[in-house]
Amino acid sequence: MERTERSRLGLLAVGFGLFLCAWAAAQQSDSTPVFRSSSRLVVLDVVVTDAHDRPVHGLSGRDFKILEDGVEQKLASFEAPPSPSAQARLERGNSVTGEVPSGTSIPARNILVLDELNTEVLDTAYGRQSIEKFLRKHGPVLSQPTSLIVVGQDKIEFAHDYTRDAEALRLALKRHHAELPFAKMTSGLERSLERLAKTLWVLDQIASANLHYAGRKNVIWIGAGFPELTLETIAYRDRERFQAAIREMGGILFDARVAVYTIDPQGLQVTPALYEDTFGDMTESQLLFESLAPQTGGKILRLQNQLDEVIAESLEDGASYYTLTYYPSNHNWNSKFRNLKVVVNGRELKIRARKGYYALDDSPLTGAEADSAISDALLSPIPFRALGLNAAVAAAEAGSGKYVLRVDSEGLSWQTLPSGKHRCQVTAVTATTASGTQFSSHKIRELEAILDEREFLKLSGKPIVFNFVAELPKDTHFVKVVVRDPANGHIGSAEIHDDEIKRR
């Protein structure tokens, strides 16, 4: 059910003249990774609400039925959202790092995206003010971990990582200098198509960085999303490719368990999720962007005055979800689209979940594809999270450094050797920057750990530590570290800044 390298390359090619490649190069990201799961487990995050759009709690796995192309599937696992009382305890908690009280499920993670690329300057200012108002009103401790991304004219700014500290997010937004939308102010079909491709690339980066990261991720996209285009202005051949790219992007986001909530800060209307996997007679590009919401199990929220409350509504909606998994009974992986439907037995409720997926054949990554996956994580402005990673330089002298990597052992694939010992292996890449944003050097290492049974049992819940020496030029002010498990494809990335490097 993961995307293939070929399908993602096809998506990126929709950049109409490869505008996307030029912008990605400015972001230091010109590679296209692929991730594949080791099993054919389908994961569905399902939001259930009543007639008044209030979350429905207390359902069990027996209440749900999953239909794939009309055939009922056997439920493999079931997870329920926290009860209202547990959620209240979470909201009263003092932690800002994402820990939750015992007995509750992992909360959803939220990604606030401020779109300065495609949005009118006054609307962007209103969106920015609304984010600040939301953070002040719902702080100081948010109920779910939330991060902040700003999509600018030339780059993605990862303003703040996941946190429940509302003030930290507010200060991060304050530090961002607003930009005039020069690209939007420049007329012409070519410029508009370039911005369209940039937006697709941003969504792809968000999905790639959050792939294999546990739980549902809600992207709250505040802004226009796509430039002002109609399908009639696009050549017929590119029009079909564009429509296919939107559907493909929906699948990529689904693989990463990312639901999109689109918020347009212009007016006063809520548009129902009436767009399926077809575009019909829609002509405005914004409607095409909004179609990603129902594709991914999110929601379209348009034109409301109290935008801070709309943001809160999106986060609340995405926080209360059931997770259903199953192994498809149809084992014919023919790359065709399979329709999904989730129903609750005997009750009239509103159910939002992914509409389907492409039955892609999983095959092992080639060496070039694995290199591409690592390169994308290395160059992406957004941290990759499938492997929890903490990196440090314990000592630096004479052009080299002693690196210490702490990797989440639970995200690694462990092999039991004939001797009874346990082994894991990772590929680690360190890249250094002396000035500007370009990497000046890099080093690739294959690392392994072999533990006896006692050491392995003691490791439970703790990181595995790797130490090695690699190049570290004296003028280095920034290091990016990427670790990949070749067995399961999980990737983690971390940054080391100059003030964190211990020099002798």
ZAMARGU-4260 file (C-alpha; in steps of 0.2 Angstrom, whole numbers, plus 5000, padded with zeros to 4 digits):
<rodrens>
0) 5000/5000/5000 | 5015/5011/5000 | 5019/5022/4985 | 5032/5016/4972 | 5047/5026/4965
5) 5039/5026/4948 | 5022/5034/4955 | 5031/5048/4964 | 5042/5052/4950 | 5026/5053/4939
10) 5019/5065/4952 | 5034/5076/4952 | 5035/5077/4933 | 5018/5085/4934 | 5028/5101/4938
15) 5024/5107/4920 | 5042/5110/4913 | 5050/5104/4929 | 5047/5120/4938 | 5047/5109/4954
20) 5064/5103/4951 | 5071/5121/4951 | 5062/5126/4967 | 5067/5109/4975 | 5085/5113/4971
25) 5083/5130/4981 | 5077/5119/4995 | 5092/5107/4994 | 5080/5093/4989 | 5081/5086/4971
30) 5078/5068/4975 | 5063/5057/4976 | 5062/5044/4990 | 5051/5029/4991 | 5046/5019/5006
35) 5038/5002/5007 | 5030/4993/5021 | 5035/4975/5025 | 5017/4969/5027 | 5001/4973/5017
40) 4992/4980/5032 | 4980/4993/5028 | 4978/5007/5041 | 4962/5017/5042 | 4960/5032/5053
45) 4941/5035/5055 | 4932/5051/5062 | 4915/5047/5068 | 4903/5062/5072 | 4884/5063/5076
50) 4872/5074/5066 | 4878/5090/5075 | 4897/5086/5071 | 4901/5081/5088 | 4914/5066/5090
55) 4906/5050/5095 | 4915/5040/5108 | 4912/5023/5116 | 4912/5013/5099 | 4921/4996/5099
60) 4928/4986/5084 | 4912/4976/5083 | 4903/4991/5078 | 4913/4994/5062 | 4913/4986/5046
65) 4926/4988/5032 | 4921/4985/5014 | 4934/4984/5000 | 4927/4985/4983 | 4911/4979/4992
70) 4919/4964/5000 | 4919/4964/5019 | 4936/4963/5027 | 4942/4955/5043 | 4947/4968/5056
75) 4965/4965/5062 | 4966/4978/5076 | 4956/4992/5083 | 4961/5008/5093 | 4948/5020/5100
80) 4951/5038/5104 | 4953/5044/5122 | 4937/5046/5132 | 4931/5063/5135 | 4937/5062/5153
85) 4954/5056/5148 | 4955/5070/5135 | 4951/5082/5149 | 4965/5076/5159 | 4977/5078/5144
90) 4972/5096/5142 | 4975/5099/5160 | 4992/5091/5159 | 5008/5101/5162 | 5019/5093/5149
95) 5023/5102/5133 | 5033/5088/5125 | 5018/5077/5120 | 5017/5064/5134 | 5000/5059/5139
100) 4992/5051/5154 | 4993/5032/5156 | 4979/5023/5148 | 4976/5035/5134 | 4980/5033/5116
105) 4993/5043/5107 | 4986/5060/5102 | 4985/5065/5084 | 4999/5077/5079 | 4995/5094/5070
110) 5004/5103/5057 | 4999/5121/5055 | 5004/5127/5037 | 5003/5146/5033 | 5003/5148/5014
115) 5012/5164/5009 | 5015/5157/4992 | 4997/5157/4984 | 4988/5169/4996 | 4983/5187/4995
120) 4994/5197/5007 | 4979/5204/5017 | 4972/5186/5019 | 4989/5180/5024 | 4990/5193/5038
125) 4973/5188/5044 | 4978/5170/5044 | 4994/5174/5054 | 4984/5184/5067 | 4972/5170/5068
130) 4985/5157/5072 | 4992/5169/5086 | 4974/5171/5093 | 4971/5153/5093 | 4988/5149/5102
135) 4984/5163/5115 | 4967/5156/5118 | 4971/5138/5119 | 4988/5139/5128 | 4998/5138/5137
140) 4998/5119/5135 | 4990/5113/5119 | 4980/5097/5120 | 4990/5089/5105 | 5008/5091/5099
145) 5008/5104/5085 | 5021/5110/5073 | 5022/5126/5062 | 5027/5127/5044 | 5027/5143/5033
150) 5027/5140/5014 | 5036/5155/5007 | 5041/5162/4990 | 5057/5152/4988 | 5058/5140/5003
155) 5049/5130/5016 | 5052/5137/5033 | 5051/5124/5047 | 5047/5137/5060 | 5045/5125/5075
160) 5045/5106/5078 | 5030/5097/5087 | 5027/5104/5104 | 5012/5107/5116 | 5020/5124/5121
165) 5008/5137/5113 | 5020/5151/5118 | 5035/5143/5109 | 5024/5142/5093 | 5018/5160/5094
170) 5036/5166/5096 | 5042/5155/5082 | 5028/5163/5071 | 5033/5181/5077 | 5051/5178/5072
175) 5046/5174/5054 | 5047/5189/5043 | 5031/5191/5032 | 5034/5191/5014 | 5025/5200/5000
180) 5019/5187/4987 | 5030/5192/4973 | 5027/5176/4964 | 5008/5178/4965 | 5010/5196/4959
185) 5019/5191/4943 | 5006/5186/4930 | 5006/5173/4918 | 5002/5154/4916 | 5020/5149/4918
190) 5022/5157/4935 | 5005/5150/4941 | 5010/5132/4936 | 5027/5135/4945 | 5018/5139/4961
195) 5006/5124/4958 | 5021/5112/4957 | 5029/5120/4972 | 5013/5117/4983 | 5013/5099/4977
200) 5031/5097/4982 | 5027/5104/5000 | 5014/5092/5002 | 5025/5078/4997 | 5039/5083/5009
205) 5026/5084/5023 | 5021/5066/5019 | 5038/5059/5017 | 5044/5067/5033 | 5030/5059/5043
210) 5029/5042/5035 | 5030/5028/5047 | 5028/5040/5061 | 5015/5033/5073 | 4997/5041/5074
215) 4987/5052/5063 | 4994/5069/5057 | 4982/5083/5053 | 4988/5096/5041 | 4979/5112/5044
220) 4983/5122/5028 | 4978/5141/5030 | 4978/5149/5013 | 4973/5147/4995 | 4983/5131/4992
225) 4984/5132/4973 | 4986/5148/4962 | 4971/5154/4952 | 4970/5143/4938 | 4955/5135/4928
230) 4957/5118/4919 | 4953/5127/4903 | 4969/5137/4904 | 4979/5121/4905 | 4983/5111/4889
235) 4972/5095/4888 | 4987/5083/4891 | 4994/5092/4906 | 4976/5094/4913 | 4974/5075/4914
240) 4991/5074/4922 | 4987/5087/4934 | 4971/5078/4939 | 4980/5062/4941 | 4993/5071/4952
245) 4980/5077/4964 | 4973/5059/4966 | 4991/5052/4967 | 4995/5065/4981 | 4980/5059/4990
250) 4987/5042/4990 | 5004/5048/4996 | 4996/5057/5011 | 4986/5042/5015 | 5002/5031/5016
255) 5009/5044/5029 | 4992/5044/5039 | 4991/5063/5035 | 4973/5071/5034 | 4972/5088/5026
260) 4960/5102/5033 | 4959/5116/5020 | 4955/5134/5027 | 4952/5148/5016 | 4953/5165/5025
265) 4942/5175/5013 | 4924/5173/5017 | 4909/5165/5026 | 4903/5148/5020 | 4907/5130/5024
270) 4908/5119/5009 | 4903/5101/5012 | 4915/5087/5007 | 4906/5083/4991 | 4921/5080/4980
275) 4926/5061/4978 | 4940/5055/4967 | 4934/5064/4952 | 4934/5082/4948 | 4918/5083/4937
280) 4915/5101/4931 | 4926/5110/4944 | 4936/5124/4936 | 4944/5134/4950 | 4961/5127/4956
285) 4956/5130/4974 | 4943/5117/4972 | 4956/5105/4966 | 4966/5109/4981 | 4952/5107/4993
290) 4948/5090/4985 | 4963/5083/4995 | 4953/5085/5011 | 4940/5072/5008 | 4952/5061/4999
295) 4963/5060/5015 | 4949/5060/5028 | 4950/5078/5032 | 4938/5092/5030 | 4935/5107/5019
300) 4932/5123/5030 | 4929/5139/5019 | 4926/5157/5022 | 4922/5159/5041 | 4925/5175/5050
305) 4932/5168/5067 | 4947/5159/5059 | 4955/5155/5076 | 4939/5145/5080 | 4940/5136/5063
310) 4958/5131/5067 | 4952/5125/5084 | 4938/5115/5076 | 4950/5107/5064 | 4961/5101/5078
315) 4947/5095/5088 | 4940/5085/5074 | 4956/5077/5069 | 4960/5073/5087 | 4946/5061/5090
320) 4948/5046/5078 | 4947/5027/5078 | 4961/5017/5070 | 4956/5001/5060 | 4968/4989/5052
325) 4965/4974/5041 | 4974/4963/5028 | 4966/4964/5011 | 4957/4947/5006 | 4961/4952/4988
330) 4980/4947/4985 | 4980/4953/4967 | 4992/4968/4968 | 4988/4975/4951 | 4990/4993/4954
335) 4972/4997/4952 | 4962/5008/4963 | 4952/4999/4977 | 4937/5008/4984 | 4935/5008/5003
340) 4919/5011/5014 | 4918/5011/5032 | 4901/5009/5041 | 4895/5008/5059 | 4882/4994/5061
345) 4865/5000/5065 | 4868/5018/5068 | 4866/5034/5057 | 4882/5043/5060 | 4894/5053/5049
350) 4910/5044/5045 | 4925/5051/5037 | 4939/5040/5031 | 4950/5037/5016 | 4940/5033/5000
355) 4952/5020/4994 | 4970/5016/4989 | 4980/5009/4974 | 4985/4991/4976 | 5003/4993/4972
360) 5015/4979/4972 | 5029/4980/4986 | 5046/4976/4979 | 5063/4978/4988 | 5071/4995/4986
365) 5086/4996/4973 | 5102/5003/4979 | 5098/5019/4969 | 5081/5021/4977 | 5088/5019/4995
370) 5101/5032/4991 | 5087/5043/4985 | 5077/5041/5001 | 5092/5045/5011 | 5096/5060/5001
375) 5078/5067/5002 | 5079/5066/5021 | 5096/5074/5021 | 5090/5089/5010 | 5073/5091/5017
380) 5069/5106/5028 | 5057/5095/5038 | 5063/5082/5050 | 5060/5064/5046 | 5053/5055/5061
385) 5051/5036/5058 | 5066/5033/5068 | 5068/5043/5084 | 5086/5051/5083 | 5097/5061/5094
390) 5114/5066/5087 | 5128/5075/5095 | 5147/5078/5092 | 5155/5073/5108 | 5172/5079/5103
395) 5180/5088/5088 | 5198/5091/5083 | 5210/5091/5069 | 5196/5091/5056 | 5186/5076/5063
400) 5173/5073/5076 | 5167/5059/5087 | 5148/5057/5083 | 5136/5050/5096 | 5119/5044/5089
405) 5105/5038/5100 | 5092/5029/5089 | 5075/5023/5095 | 5077/5004/5097 | 5059/5001/5095
410) 5059/5008/5077 | 5073/4997/5071 | 5071/4980/5063 | 5080/4967/5074 | 5087/4950/5067
415) 5090/4935/5079 | 5106/4926/5074 | 5109/4907/5076 | 5119/4911/5091 | 5104/4918/5099
420) 5110/4936/5099 | 5101/4951/5092 | 5107/4962/5078 | 5102/4978/5070 | 5110/4988/5056
425) 5108/5006/5050 | 5115/5017/5037 | 5121/5034/5044 | 5125/5049/5034 | 5133/5065/5041
430) 5134/5081/5030 | 5143/5097/5036 | 5140/5115/5031 | 5153/5128/5032 | 5143/5143/5026
435) 5127/5147/5017 | 5115/5132/5015 | 5126/5121/5004 | 5133/5105/5011 | 5152/5105/5009
440) 5156/5087/5014 | 5147/5071/5019 | 5151/5054/5025 | 5142/5037/5024 | 5144/5024/5037
445) 5136/5006/5039 | 5133/5003/5058 | 5127/4988/5067 | 5124/4983/5085 | 5124/4965/5091
450) 5117/4962/5109 | 5115/4946/5119 | 5098/4941/5126 | 5101/4950/5143 | 5107/4966/5134
455) 5093/4966/5122 | 5080/4964/5136 | 5087/4979/5145 | 5086/4989/5130 | 5067/4989/5130
460) 5061/5007/5128 | 5078/5014/5128 | 5089/5020/5113 | 5103/5011/5105 | 5119/5021/5105
465) 5131/5021/5090 | 5148/5030/5091 | 5160/5033/5076 | 5172/5046/5070 | 5169/5055/5054
470) 5175/5071/5045 | 5171/5088/5053 | 5180/5102/5045 | 5186/5116/5057 | 5174/5129/5049
475) 5158/5118/5051 | 5144/5127/5058 | 5130/5115/5055 | 5128/5096/5053 | 5114/5086/5047
480) 5113/5068/5051 | 5101/5055/5043 | 5099/5037/5049 | 5090/5023/5039 | 5086/5005/5043
485) 5088/4995/5027 | 5077/4982/5033 | 5061/4992/5036 | 5065/5008/5027 | 5062/5019/5043
490) 5072/5035/5042 | 5076/5048/5056 | 5085/5064/5054 | 5093/5077/5066 | 5103/5093/5066
495) 5118/5098/5076 | 5122/5117/5077 | 5139/5125/5080 | 5135/5129/5098 | 5132/5111/5101
500) 5148/5104/5094 | 5161/5101/5108 | 5178/5107/5101 | 5194/5103/5110
</rodrens>
